[in-house]
Amino acid sequence: MENNNLLEVAKEYGYTQDQQVWLKPFMNYPARQVGEVKESEDDSLVYFAKRFEMFREKVNNLLERIEASDNKGSFLMKVLHMKEQVGSYDALGDFEQLYHTLSKAEEEINETIKQNREKNLSIKMALVQEAEAHSQSIDWKEATEKLKDLRTAWIKTGPVEKELTDEIEERFRNAVEAFFERKKNFFEDKKRMQNRAYERYRDLINQSYHLANSEEWEETTAKLKQLQNEWKEVGGNLPRKTMTNLWNNFRKAHNHFFERLKRKIQKEKNASREQFYEQNYERKQELAIQAEQLLQDYSLGEAVKRAKELQAEWKKVGPVRPDVSDAIWERFIKACDRVFEMSSLEHYIRKRQQASNETFSETDGLLARINALRDFIKSDRSELEVLETNLGKLNDSPSNDAFRNMLKGKIRNFNRKIGTKTALIEMFQSQLSAISR
């Protein structure tokens, strides 16, 4: 009975001719030979009808697996492959109906893929935005862990539309790589700075021990205080244990000298401390006055030489009262800065004239100096801005104190240099106004 039904189906969709079994044309597919008559025509037709039933069972099994699966997109190629087989599978049956069934399954899978890719795009855009937000972080540990989590989430998220893939992948990759490149550079710079700082600390310790037993009291006091100032400006952000050991060694040498100095001062009852300070203060005032007159009393080259000599003399003078120490030092160093800035400026102008083979008039020379100073100030301000930015980024951790103090010292130096250059500009502008009158 079953074979009779199959024979009817086979005759509906196929026929025999010249000992060959043919499938009738359907849709855009022409009639084609699917086999040969082996025993009888009816037996051959039934055989190829059974083959169709086998093929249809494969299609049904595939559709059931798709229905049960959460990842329907993974079946798309299997559906397309079976659609291709509709035009080539050797059997007799309703291939048109199977074709439409497979086409519907294909459409449903494509719609699911589209929806999934839209969902994936939304997820990946959120991951991109979060990665970009963390890419500029300086909280290296937290941002590193977060970006690793984002990268894992990215890998687990499915694809998006092909035309968007490259762009979104590049944005995510650039954000992640930018952070890790910044992190790498930061720690490389930090390591180099730590190495330089360690060697500098060791040098200051060695200098301190060399001076610890000196009896050149005033000169050594100034030298040790200078070493203390230099210590504060080293920075380097070394590990706490290392920094503690270095500091203890440095302080031990200084304590040794200053305990000796303290005992000496106590023994010298006839020496008035105030008189001692006042004499030093008077001497430093003299040096400050001489420094302020250098540009009026000497040629520029001689003024530079004399400024260096005055600085050496300054170091030999003992301490002054704390309430006037900073002020007299600022007065003296500003006067010296003025000489050195003038020397640098004139050197720059000479090189410029030599390079261009020109000679400035008095007015042009003043303008050239003013413009050069403005350029120098611009460069100083640029470096100052970097220093202030770096200072602003430091957290309040005590381990950053040394580095913070170094930055503050450099900022003070740049501000003083900018002030000196500004004063020189005002002087040249005044000379320019006098010429124009």
C-alpha positions in Angstrom: 0.0 0.0 0.0 2.8 2.3 0.9 4.5 1.7 -2.4 1.3 2.5 -4.2 1.2 5.9 -2.5 4.9 6.5 -3.3 4.3 5.5 -6.9 1.5 8.1 -7.2 3.7 10.8 -5.7 6.6 9.7 -8.0 4.3 9.9 -11.1 3.1 13.3 -9.9 6.6 14.8 -9.9 8.5 12.5 -12.3 8.3 10.2 -15.2 10.3 7.6 -17.2 11.6 7.9 -20.7 14.0 5.8 -22.7 14.9 3.8 -19.6 15.7 6.9 -17.6 14.0 8.5 -14.6 13.2 12.2 -14.9 12.1 14.9 -12.5 9.5 17.3 -13.9 10.4 20.9 -14.1 9.5 23.2 -11.1 10.0 26.9 -10.4 13.0 27.9 -12.4 14.5 24.4 -12.5 14.2 22.5 -15.8 13.4 18.8 -16.1 16.4 16.7 -15.3 17.5 13.1 -15.2 17.7 11.7 -11.7 18.5 8.1 -12.4 18.0 5.0 -14.6 15.4 2.3 -14.7 17.0 -0.8 -13.1 14.3 -3.4 -12.8 10.9 -1.9 -13.8 9.8 1.6 -14.3 7.4 1.5 -11.3 10.1 0.1 -9.0 12.5 2.8 -10.1 9.9 5.5 -9.6 9.2 4.2 -6.1 12.9 4.1 -5.3 13.4 7.8 -6.2 10.2 8.7 -4.3 11.7 7.0 -1.2 14.9 9.0 -1.7 12.8 12.2 -1.6 11.3 11.1 1.7 14.8 10.6 3.0 15.8 14.1 1.9 12.6 15.6 3.4 13.4 13.8 6.7 16.8 15.5 6.7 15.2 18.9 6.1 12.7 18.2 9.0 15.5 17.1 11.3 17.4 20.3 10.5 14.3 22.5 11.1 13.8 20.8 14.5 17.4 21.4 15.5 17.1 25.1 14.5 13.9 25.4 16.6 15.5 23.9 19.7 18.8 25.9 19.4 19.6 29.3 21.0 22.2 30.0 18.4 20.1 29.8 15.2 22.6 31.8 13.2 25.0 28.8 13.2 22.6 26.8 11.0 22.4 29.3 8.2 25.1 27.6 6.0 23.4 24.2 6.5 20.1 25.7 5.3 21.7 27.3 2.3 23.5 24.0 1.5 20.2 22.1 1.5 18.6 24.7 -0.7 21.4 24.1 -3.2 20.7 20.4 -3.0 17.0 21.0 -4.0 18.3 21.6 -7.5 20.6 18.6 -7.6 19.3 15.9 -5.3 18.4 12.8 -7.2 14.8 12.0 -6.1 11.2 12.5 -7.0 8.9 14.7 -4.9 7.6 18.1 -4.0 11.0 19.9 -4.1 9.2 23.3 -4.6 7.5 22.9 -1.2 10.9 22.0 0.4 12.5 25.0 -1.3 9.9 27.4 0.1 10.2 25.8 3.6 14.0 26.2 3.5 13.7 29.7 2.2 11.4 30.6 5.1 13.9 29.1 7.5 16.7 31.1 5.8 14.6 34.4 6.2 13.9 33.7 9.9 17.6 32.9 10.6 18.7 36.1 8.8 16.2 38.1 10.8 17.5 36.6 14.0 21.1 37.3 12.9 20.1 40.9 12.1 18.5 41.4 15.5 21.5 39.8 17.2 23.9 42.0 15.3 22.0 45.1 16.3 22.1 43.9 19.9 25.8 43.2 19.5 26.3 46.6 18.1 24.6 48.2 21.1 26.7 46.2 23.5 30.0 46.9 21.6 29.3 50.6 21.4 28.8 50.7 25.1 32.1 48.7 25.6 33.9 51.2 23.2 32.6 54.2 25.2 33.6 52.7 28.5 37.0 51.7 27.1 37.6 55.3 25.8 36.6 56.7 29.1 39.2 54.5 30.9 41.9 55.0 28.2 42.9 58.4 29.8 42.9 57.2 33.4 46.0 57.4 35.6 44.6 55.0 38.1 46.7 52.3 36.4 45.7 49.3 38.5 41.9 49.8 38.5 41.9 50.9 34.8 44.0 47.8 33.8 41.6 45.4 35.5 38.6 47.2 34.0 40.0 47.2 30.4 40.8 43.5 30.8 37.2 42.8 31.7 36.0 44.9 28.8 38.3 43.0 26.4 36.9 39.7 27.7 33.3 41.0 27.3 34.2 42.1 23.7 35.5 38.7 22.8 32.3 37.1 24.1 30.0 39.4 22.2 29.0 38.3 18.7 29.7 40.1 15.4 28.1 43.2 14.0 27.3 44.2 10.5 30.3 43.8 8.2 30.4 47.4 7.1 30.6 48.5 10.8 33.1 45.8 12.0 36.3 47.5 11.0 35.4 50.9 12.4 34.1 49.7 15.8 36.9 47.2 16.2 39.5 49.9 15.5 37.9 52.3 18.0 37.9 49.6 20.7 41.4 48.5 19.9 42.7 52.1 19.8 41.2 52.9 23.2 42.7 49.8 24.8 46.1 50.2 23.1 46.3 53.9 24.0 45.9 53.2 27.7 48.4 50.4 27.8 50.9 52.4 25.7 50.5 55.3 28.2 50.8 52.9 31.1 54.0 51.4 29.6 55.6 54.8 29.0 54.6 56.0 32.5 56.3 53.1 34.2 59.3 53.1 32.0 59.7 56.8 32.8 59.1 56.2 36.4 61.7 53.4 36.5 64.3 55.6 34.7 63.5 58.4 37.2 63.8 56.1 40.1 67.2 54.9 38.9 68.4 58.4 38.4 67.0 59.4 41.8 68.6 56.5 43.6 72.0 57.3 42.2 71.5 61.0 43.0 70.5 60.2 46.6 73.6 58.0 47.0 75.8 60.8 45.7 74.2 63.3 48.2 74.8 60.8 51.0 78.4 60.3 50.0 79.0 64.1 49.9 77.3 64.4 53.3 79.6 61.8 54.9 82.6 63.5 53.4 81.5 66.7 55.1 80.3 65.2 58.4 83.7 65.7 60.3 84.6 69.0 58.7 85.6 71.9 60.9 84.9 74.5 58.2 81.7 75.2 60.1 80.1 78.0 58.1 81.1 76.7 54.7 80.0 73.1 55.6 76.8 74.3 57.1 75.9 76.1 53.8 77.0 73.0 51.8 74.9 70.6 53.9 71.9 72.9 53.7 72.4 73.0 50.0 72.6 69.2 49.9 69.3 69.1 51.9 67.7 71.4 49.3 69.0 69.2 46.5 67.7 66.2 48.4 64.2 67.7 48.4 64.4 68.4 44.7 65.5 64.9 43.6 62.1 63.2 43.6 61.9 59.8 41.9 59.1 58.2 43.9 61.2 55.3 45.2 59.7 52.4 47.2 59.0 53.4 50.8 61.5 51.0 52.3 64.3 52.1 50.0 63.5 55.7 50.6 63.5 55.2 54.4 67.0 53.6 54.3 68.4 56.3 52.1 67.0 59.1 54.2 68.2 57.5 57.5 71.8 57.4 56.0 71.6 60.9 54.8 70.2 62.2 58.0 72.8 60.4 60.1 75.6 62.2 58.4 73.9 65.6 58.8 73.0 64.9 62.4 76.6 64.1 63.1 77.8 67.4 61.8 75.1 69.5 63.3 75.5 67.9 66.7 79.2 68.8 66.6 78.3 72.3 65.5 75.8 72.6 68.3 78.4 71.7 70.9 80.8 74.1 69.3 78.3 77.0 69.5 77.5 76.2 73.1 81.2 76.4 74.0 81.6 79.7 72.2 79.7 81.7 74.8 81.3 85.0 73.8 80.1 84.6 70.2 76.7 86.2 69.8 74.4 84.3 67.6 72.6 87.4 66.6 75.9 89.1 65.8 76.8 86.1 63.8 73.6 86.2 61.8 73.8 90.0 61.4 77.4 89.8 60.0 76.3 87.1 57.5 73.2 89.2 56.6 75.3 92.3 56.0 77.7 90.3 53.8 74.8 88.8 51.9 73.3 92.3 51.4 76.7 93.4 50.0 76.7 90.5 47.6 73.1 91.2 46.6 74.0 94.9 45.9 77.0 93.9 43.9 74.9 91.4 41.9 72.4 94.1 41.1 75.1 96.4 39.8 76.8 93.8 37.6 75.2 94.9 34.3 76.0 98.5 35.0 79.6 98.0 36.2 80.9 95.3 33.8 80.7 94.2 30.2 78.3 91.3 29.8 81.0 88.6 29.6 82.7 90.0 32.8 79.3 90.3 34.5 78.7 86.6 33.9 82.1 85.7 35.3 81.6 88.0 38.3 78.1 86.6 38.9 79.6 83.1 39.2 82.2 84.4 41.6 79.6 86.1 43.7 77.6 82.9 43.9 80.7 81.1 45.1 81.3 83.8 47.7 77.6 83.5 48.8 78.1 79.8 49.5 80.9 80.7 51.9 78.7 83.0 54.0 77.1 81.4 57.0 73.4 81.4 57.7 71.2 84.4 58.5 68.0 84.8 60.5 65.3 82.6 59.1 62.9 85.5 58.8 65.1 87.3 56.3 66.9 84.2 54.7 64.4 83.7 51.8 64.1 87.4 51.0 67.8 88.1 50.7 68.3 84.9 48.7 65.5 85.9 46.3 67.1 89.3 45.9 70.5 87.9 45.2 69.4 85.1 42.8 67.1 87.3 40.8 70.0 89.7 40.2 72.2 86.8 39.1 69.4 85.4 36.9 69.2 88.8 35.2 72.9 88.6 34.2 72.6 85.0 32.9 69.4 85.7 31.0 71.0 88.7 29.3 74.0 86.6 28.4 71.7 83.9 26.9 69.7 86.5 25.0 72.8 88.2 23.5 74.2 84.8 22.5 71.0 84.0 20.7 71.0 87.4 19.0 74.6 87.0 17.8 73.8 83.6 16.4 70.8 84.9 14.6 72.7 87.8 13.1 75.5 85.5 12.0 73.0 83.0 10.4 71.2 85.8 8.5 74.3 87.9 7.8 72.5 91.0 8.9 73.2 93.9 11.2 70.4 95.3 13.3 69.7 98.9 13.8 69.3 100.0 17.4 65.5 99.9 17.1 65.5 96.6 15.2 67.9 95.2 17.8 65.6 96.1 20.7 62.6 94.7 18.8 64.5 91.5 18.1 65.4 91.1 21.8 61.9 91.8 22.9 60.5 89.2 20.5 63.1 86.7 21.4 62.3 87.1 25.1 58.6 86.6 24.4 59.4 83.4 22.5 61.6 82.3 25.5 58.7 83.1 27.9 56.3 81.1 25.7 58.6 78.1 25.9 59.1 78.5 29.6 55.3 78.8 30.1 54.8 75.6 28.0 57.2 73.7 30.2 55.7 75.3 33.3 52.2 74.1 32.2 53.5 70.6 31.8 55.0 70.7 35.3 51.8 72.1 36.8 49.7 69.5 35.0 51.9 66.7 36.4 51.7 68.2 39.9 48.0 68.4 39.6 47.8 64.7 38.7 49.7 63.5 41.7 47.6 62.0 44.5 48.1 62.9 48.1 50.1 59.8 49.0 53.1 60.5 51.2 55.2 58.4 48.8 54.7 61.2 46.2 56.1 63.9 48.6 59.6 63.9 47.2 58.5 64.0 43.6 55.9 66.7 44.5 58.6 68.9 46.1 60.8 68.5 43.1 58.0 69.7 40.8 57.3 72.6 43.1 61.0 73.6 43.1 61.1 73.5 39.3 57.9 75.5 39.1 59.4 78.2 41.4 62.5 78.3 39.2 60.4 78.7 36.0 58.3 81.4 37.5 61.4 83.3 38.6 62.9 83.0 35.1 59.7 84.2 33.5 59.7 87.2 35.9 63.3 88.0 35.0 62.6 87.9 31.2 59.4 90.0 31.7 61.5 92.6 33.5 64.0 92.6 30.6 61.2 93.1 28.1 60.0 96.1 30.1 63.6 97.5 30.1 63.9 97.1 26.3 60.5 98.6 25.8 61.5 101.6 27.8 64.6 102.0 25.7 62.5 101.7 22.6 60.2 104.4 23.8 63.1 106.7 24.6 64.4 106.3 21.0 61.0 107.0 19.4 60.7 110.2 21.4 
